[in-house]
């Protein structure tokens, strides 16, 4: 990683993160007292490099940011514009990759994992404008865009129309883009207000032949607007605090439906 003042008022920072990820996931037949089923899985791991029971991923994820800084702009203590480009990865958790069915207590639905899931590779781009004022108040506006390869989303298992069973599938590609606004305002007397508003849209493309009712659509779980705001209090001695929080989000897809 590096961070350098290129030339006043420009600043450049960046680097690369190396990750080695290992995962082992063995289905066990609790009724097989001979151990033959486990032996077959171990043989497949040893002889089939394309299996998904145990594997290792090793990759680099770079990032680069260019910042322009200006003091006293529009009566601010500091103002800066930052352009950031980075790459990262999203990996499914063990439950999402386990070939078992479990109950999601939040959704009250049966969910079956998919051991064939691939990792999602993300390219992130954002342009951020930040205003910092003398009294501690600040305001931030960000434009962002994410390009996703192999995005993971919730869908229904074919044939589970009457009693929906959810699972996870990789789509071909996805993108999400929008505007994010953040602010912090000191009301006085220890009280403050902070808010975050995100306006966004997305598109995901699923492969043909899997029975999706819409192969191109918004991403599951994505709302066109999300608002988080709070009024808080911090005592001067740091021993007491309180907050009143309000959250609001728009309609979002529950799962990507497939014809049964």
Steps between C-alpha positions, in 0.01 A plus 500: 500500500619855431376851577670800342440871455564507129500878474293747700199469507506148350536179697536144367456182700462137407621149542405137462363241740597135461257240634536124529165337570455133585172321555398144577140388501427129540143364496466225759241221485415447868342161417807364322687314774742342252664828399476412130318823405770713662772293333343567157501874567865495609593305186323762287688779676832327437431406136273777368646854507164645385302382804358750749539314830846637571692769312742791529475845341800732479464846343596867514256793537639844409373848587591853393371839618574852377396787729480875442503708822410866549480690830256787546285409200135614555578598862620149586793394711581246232350385171612206295408297192609138484487256209539141612535177301530160665438128461365259760322167535181372662504138615190299595490380859496133598121478527458640150735233363384204712286245319250493787163659574453724802241745633569873464347628823480860370321411175320193641593313183686181423836566334723253318867577438677463167849343506565614140498873582785708363656803668387846385774733375427873540647809338412816695508860374397802706535876481469662844454869593559587868443826690643537854399807703669665799228402748532128421210489255561318175321409179591234243363418153617188316434358155569126484499216250565130561559243228441144625603173334311186612265685739322276751127540559210323667262301281244225539564135430301375199201293607458684834208721396255400775763497773780729384851373570769761444849437369793698358620529141770689313387735226714606207557865591363781710543869559384748759538876487366805675549798728570502874458806726628521859493779755584572865364813671579622852173630650666615822481401866634154420230429241579417139327374189638264235344359185584276208295481179577261214326521163595212271400267221632166383484241226580131503516260207425133561591216262237367264356155550454517878133602483521853637183703443723801425860430402584874522371687806597688816719316749327320785511689830575835332278801577486811286530710816629442853485762777666479841473800731545560869493765771758425766636632827851466646564643847809713554642256755459211254296292747158531338367473148164452332369482147173492309542315169272482196548267203308492171557302182312447175355186347747221429481162330458214746646240264547447126202290394534201271231310315425163653 
